[in-house]
Amino acid sequence: MPISEALIQKNLAAAALTQLNKIAVFPRAAVTNYEAGNFQRDDRVKVRRPKRRQAINLNPRVTPLTLTEGEFFSGDVVLDRLWADGFKTYGSDPTQSLEMYIRETGSQMADGIATPNDIYLYSKFRTHAATTGTVELGMNAPIQIVASLGSGGAFADYNAATHRAAATVLDGINGFENPPENRYAILSTAAKGAFLGDTTLIDGFASALNLASGSLIQTGMPNGLFVDRYGLQTAGSSSVTGQSAKNMLAAAVGGTAVTAAVSASAAAVSGSDPLFTYADEATGSSYKSAGAVQITLTATATTLLSSGGPAVGDIVRLTGSNLPTLFGVILRIIDGATAAPKLVIVPFNAKGVRQPAAAITTSYVVDIPDIPSVNVAYHQEMLLIANRAIREPSAGSGALATTLRSEQTNQVIQIFRGQYDLTTVSEGQAYYMLTGAALSDVRKGVLMLSL
């Protein structure tokens, strides 16, 4: 039976939301929030979480217990994305085509939002802002790293060992334990394919007992389908990309240097040096320091490449003969225009274990490598998504409005219809989704590097 005109917009929004919940990856692996009311782009949603406290071994006969107020770490989720697109509908279209119109247009609306929104959400895991002075890391992109490696520090296909290493990092190998449930891993399409092949043999033995494993062998792992592997709900996404290689040093005699040697043993960042700490750790906590290391590079007769060279947020690789390959995200560049530039990173080995400054010697060279896949694993609490509605057209505008929210993901789609054109017997129809995202805790995630 044809759908009545009065229900077209509502059914269209419902069709779009249903499809969006099927194909969007990151919104299904996040803590989402919705609040009724009228909002506009760049409005801010306040969030806060309690700082971690550390109990003491009290001897009340010697020192009484000091009572302090609870401390909180706060931040903002900025509604900085207003996804929008529109269609035209014509009065000459037969009523019988409305059902097909809803199915086809709803699918286009969902696809139009899902891809750029997933790209936007993935960028949150890769973006670091340049800073000065003392920095308290809190609502920042992850800096913990694991990697699939072959010989000589070269990247290899994503495999089960890397997956397990990421789970171990989330378990608290570096001093911060995440809850065991609601953990996710989002892989690039290439990494997902390699991982599927690496785990098929194991799953083959389990398929007789586990229907999901048997289905995985038969159908593979289509993008957007979450499958539980080693405690991580794992899915592939075309939104997950990599890193392009960069030259380290400016042009010198003989050309441009891709790598730079470490000119002095690395120094721990502390005291009067730029200090990186964790925002939600109480003062005096043994876990307060982020373990940042300052690496001085050899750049004789040249400097760091200023245009297209190293930047905050780039992932560097440290390699050396008979030395473990190390990785780190550049948190700060110091004296980049001098012959002794410095990089501040928190170094990790391929298993995701944080390394001390003493582990980095003059036997290492540093480069910004080509990384085909920078996959992400994180606890659901890390990714915060706020969804809101913009103001609907006023009653006197002549436009019709529908606002619909998904109970599953809190995503909101609004459809406004109006502007009838007498010359073409048509009217415009636009849809909108106002959203914003932030990462709650730098330690709730890990980057997983692979081919």
N, C-alpha and C positions, 0 to 999 in steps of 0.2 A: 504494500500500500504506500503510495507516495507520501513523503514527509511534508508536513504543512510548512508554509512559508515562515510561520512564527517560530518554528523549531530549527530552522536551517542553521543559524549561527551557533546555537547551543550544541547541536549535533556535530557541527564542523569543529568546534573547539574540543569537544570530547574525542573526536576521531584523531585530531592532531596530538592531544595529550597522550592518548593510548599508544600511538605510534612512537611518540617522543620517549616515553618510558621504556620502550623496547630497544631503541637504538642508541640512546644517549648512555654513555658509560660512566663518567665521573659523577653525575648527579645521583646515581644509584649506589655510589660508594662514598657517601658524604653525610655529614650532619646538616640537615636542611631546616630552615626556619621560615615561617610565614606569619605576618601580622596584618590584620585588616586595616584599611584606611587608604588614604591617597598619598602617594609618594612621587618623587621626581628623581631623575638621574642625578647622581653624585650625592644623594642623601647618604647619611652614615648610620649604621646600626652598631650600637655599642655592645661589646662582649667583654667578659672578664672571667678569670678563673683563679682559684686560690694558689698562692705560692706553696711550694713544697716546704715542709718543716722537717727538722731532724731532732728527735728526742735525745736527751742527754742522760748519762749515767749519774743519777742524783745521789748524793750523800747528804741528807738533810742536817746531819749533825755538824757538817763542815760548812756547806754553802746552801742557803735557801734557794728554792726554785724562783726564777724570775718570770713573771707573767707578762705577756705581751699581747697586743691585739692581733687578730688575724690579718694577714697581708694578702693583697690581690694584685694580679697582673692584668691590665686592661688593654684593649685595642679596639679597632674599628673594622667593620666590613663595609666597604664602600659600594653602593649600588651604581657601578660604573659601566654597566652594559644594558642598553635598551635595544634588544633585537627587534627588528621591524621589517616587514615586507607587505606587499599588497597585490590585490587582484581586481579585475573588472568582471562584473556579471551583466548579462544582457537580458532584457525583458522578452526578447524573441526566443530564448531558450525554452524548450518544452519542459513542463513540470515533471515528466517522467524521467528526466535526466538528473534530477536533484540528488538522488541517492548516489549515483555514480560521481557526480560533482563533489559530494561530501567526501567520498572515499579517496578520490584522486587528489583533491585540493588539500585535504587533511594530511595526507602523506607528504605532499610537497612542503607544507608548512612545517611539519616535524623535521624533515630533512634540512630545511633552510635554517632551522635553529640549532639542531643537534651538532652539526659539524663545527661551526664557528664557536659554539659555546664550549664544546669539549676541548678545542684548541686553546681557548681562553683559560679554562680551568687547568689544563696541563702546564700552561705558561707560568702559573703560580708556583709550580715546583722547580722552575728553572730560573726565576728572576731574583736577582739580589741587587739591592741599592747600594751605591757608593756611600761610605760613611767616614766620619772623622772622630777622633777622640775615643773615649771609652764607649763601648757598645754592649748593651744587654740583649742577647739573642733571645727572641721569644716567638713572635708571629713572623717567622722567617722561613724561607725555602730550606729544604733539607741539605745538610752538608755531609752526612754519613754516606759512604760509598762502598759498594761491593762490585766485583768485576769478573767476567768470564775471560780468562787469559789463556793464550797459547804460549809458544816459545818466545823468549826475548821480550816479553811484555806486550806482545801483539794481542789484539782482541780476538776472541773466539766466539763460536755460536753460543747463544744463551742455553744454559743447561740446568739440570736439577740441582747441581752443587751450588750454583749461584743463587738459585731460588731458596735453598736451605740456608745459605749464608745470610740472605736478607731477613729471613725469619729469625735467625739467631740474633741479628742486630736489634730487631724489634723486641726480642726476649730480654735485652738489657746487657749485652756483652760489653757495652761502653758505660754502664752505670745507670741506665734509665730503662726501666722495664715497662712495656706497654701491656695493657690487658690482652689476654690470649684470644679473645673473640673479636669479630668485626675487623679483621685485618684484610687488606686488599693488595693485589699486585696488578698493575696495568702495564701490559707489554706492547711494544711495537708489533706490527704485523709480522715482520721478519723474525723477531725474537720469539713470538708466539709459535710460529711454525717450527722453529728449531727446538723449542722446549717440548712441543707436542711429540716430535720424533724421539727426543731423548727420554721421555717418560712412557712411551707406548709399551715397551717390553715389560716394565714393571706393572703397568695397568693391565696387561694381558693376563697375568696370573690372577689378578683380582677381579677380572670382569665376571667370572662365574658367580662370585659372591656379591659384587657391587654392580648394580644395574647402570649407575652413572658412568663407571669406568668402561663398561662394555659399549655404552652409547658413544663415549668419547672416541673410542677406537673406530667405530663405524662412521661417525659423522664429523670427526675432527672438533675444532674449537672455533666456531664462527666468531668474528669480532662482535663484542658486546655480550657474549655468553659467559657468565661467571661459573668457574669450576673450582672446587676446593682442592688445592694442592699444597701439601706441607703446611697446613694451617693458614694459607693465604687464599682468599677468594680471588681467582686469577682470570683475567680476561684480556683480549687483545683490542687494540684501538689504533686506527690510522692516524689519530691525533698525536700519538707518541712518536717523537722524532729523535734526532741525534745532535751531534755537534760537528761543525766543520773545522778542519785544522787551521791553525793560524801560525804565522811566523812570529817568533819571539822578539827578535832584535831588529833595529833599523838597519838600512842598507849600509854595508861596509865594504872594504876591499874584498873582492871575490864574490860579492852578491849578498843575499839576505840570509841570515842565520835562522834556521827553523828551531834549533834548540839553544839553550843557554846553560852553561856549566854553573854548578854551585861553587862560589868562590870562597865561602867560609862555612864552617859547621853551623847548622841552623841554631837559632836562639829561641828559647821559649818566650812568648809574648807576655810580659808581666811588668810589674813596677811602673816605671815612667813610660814604658813602651805602650802603644795602643793596646788596651786590654779588652778581651772579648769574654764575657761571662754569660751565664744563663739567667734570664730575667726572673724566672719563677723559683729559683733556688734562694733560700734564705741566706743572709749575710753570715759568713763563717762556715757554711756547709762545705763539706769535702768535695762536693760535686759542682761547686759554683763556677769554677773555671771551665771554659770550653776547650782548653788545650790547644789554643792557636799557636802557630809557629811562624817565625819570620825567617824567610830564606833570602839570603843575599846572593845575587847572580853576578857572574862575570860578564861584563859588557864592554871590554876594552875597546877604546876608540869608537864606541857607538853607544846607543841607548836603546831602551825598549821601543819597539815600533809603535808610534803614537796613533797612526790612523790605520784601523783594521788590525791592530795588534792586541796584546793581552788586555782584558777588561774584567772588571768585577763580575763574578758569576761564571766565568769560564772554568772549565775543569782542566787541571794540569796533571801531567803524568811525570813521575820521577823514575828513571831507570838507571841501572848501573851494572857493571859486570859482577856476576855472582851476588847480586843484592836483590832483595824482594822489591817488586814494583809497587810504588805507592801512588796514591791519588789525593787530590784535594781541590776544593772549590776556592777560587780566589776571592777572599773577603776584602782585601785592601791592597792597593799598589802604592808603594812609598818610593820617592825619588826616582820616578820612572824616566825622567829626563837626564839622569846622571849616568856615569859609567859604572855605578854600583847600585842598580835598582834592587828593590826588595819586594817580595810577594808575601802576603800573610795568608796562610791556609791552616786548616786543621787536617793533618795527614792521616790517611787510612791505608791499610794493606788491602789486598784483593778480597780477603775474607771479612772486611768491614771492621777490623780491630784498630782502634785509634793508636797512633804511634807517637812516642815522645820526640822532643826536639833532637835528642842525642842520636836518634836513628837516622837522621839526615846528615850525611857527610859530604865532603868535597868530591867523593867518587860518583856522585849522582849528576845526571844532566836532566834538565827540565824541558818539557815541550807541551804544547797545546795540541793534542792529537785529534785526528778524525775519529769520531765515535758514531758509528751508524745508528745505534740504539741507546738512548738514555731512558731506560725504563724506570718505573717508580713503584715502591712498595710503601705502605703506610697504614696506620690505624685510622679507622673511620673518623675518629675525633679530630684528626689533623685538618681535614678539609671542611671548612664551614661555608655554607651557601645560604644566602638570604634571598628570598623571593618576595616581591611586593607588586602592588598594582598601581598604575598611574590613574589619574583622575579621568573618569568617563565623561563623554560629551554631555553638556548640559541639556536639560529637557527641551529648551527652545531652539536647539541647534538643528533639529531635524534628523540627527544621526541616531542610529540604533546601536546599543552596546551590549556585549556579553563578556562576562569575566568568569573564568572557570579555573579551579585549582585541583591539582592531582593530590589525592590523599596519600599516594605512595611516595612521591618525591617532593611535594610542596611546590612544584613548578606551576606557574600561573600563565595562562594564555588569555589575552584580551582581544576581542574582535570588534572593530567599529565599522559601521556600514552607513553610507550616505552619499552625498554629492551626486544626485541624479542628473544625468545629462540628457536633455530632451532631443538633441540632435543625433545621438547614437543609441538612444533607448537603453542606457547603461548606467550603472552606479558603481562607485568605488567601494572596496572592502579591504581594510588593512588589519594586520594582526601585530601584537606587541608582546614582548616578555621582558620585564624589568628584573634584573638580577645582579648579584655581586658575590664575590667570594674572597676568602682569606684563609691562610694557614694558621692554625692555632698554636703549634709548638714545633720548633725546628727538630726536636729529637723524636718525633713520632713518625718520621719518614726516613727513607733511604733511597739513594739513586743506584740503579743496577745497570752497569755498562756492558755492552756486548755488540757483536756484529748485528 
